[in-house]
Amino acid sequence: MEIIPEAMGQSDNVLVFWDPHPEIGVVCPRPVQSVSEVTFGLGSANTEPCLTMFLFVGDTDLEIYLPENLQTDEASSVPVWEVLLEWKPEVLKVRYGETPADRSSEITFLLPTLPGETVHEKLRDMVKKSESWDNSVDGGELWKSVMSKITALVQD
């Protein structure tokens, strides 16, 4: 299932993504879900290049498309990739429905915390793997630019 957040914030020191589409509440009906694995890749949403976070929850795989920046309110945005690396989250929330403030429509995802399995380490793995990617395909320069930004963030 694809999740394309329209906003990002924090609640109780946890990163929160908001997607106005309620389908995730059907796919993941329990309010707390344990994620067995996290991987990253590149993708696009609404023609914007994104870091794609793949969450594996039981038999379900979720794709969260993360553009470089997301709104936090009508007048502000936040650099998503930087925040993701700085916070080194162990828990994420996805809110869905009509408003990002509705805590009754949210799912908490418990991310892996074992050595080698954290979000930060999985991003480092993606950067290492990207060195061997074939950049000759359509959009190669765009993806190379995205990866250079992510690589710089991971190395900081």
C-alpha positions, 0 to 999 in steps of 0.5 A: 500500500502506498502512503503519500503524506501531505504533512509531517509533524511530531507528537509526544516526541514521535514523527507523525505523517498525515495522509488524508486517505483512510485506506491505511486504517483498513490495511492496518486495523490495529492501532499499534503495528510492529515493523519487521523490516525497513528498507529504502529506495527512490521513487516519485509522488506527484512527479516529485522525487522521493525517498521511499521508506518500505515498512514490512508489517506481517504480510503487508508492505507499506510504501511511504513516499517522502519528498524532500520537504513536507508542510507542517502547517499552512505557512511552514515546511520541514526538511523531511530527510534531515529530520528523519536522520536527525531524529533516528526514530524508533517509532513513527505514526501515520495519521489518516482522515480529514485532519492531521490533528485527529489522534483517533485516526492514527497508527503507531509503527514500532520500528526495528531497533536491533543493530544493523536494522535501524532507520539510520543504518538502513539509509546508510545501506541504501547509500552504499548500494547506490554507488553501484546503481546504473544512472544511465536510465531515464532520470539518472541525473535527477536520481543522482542529485537526490542520492548526493543530498541523501549521501551528504545527510547520512555522512554528517 
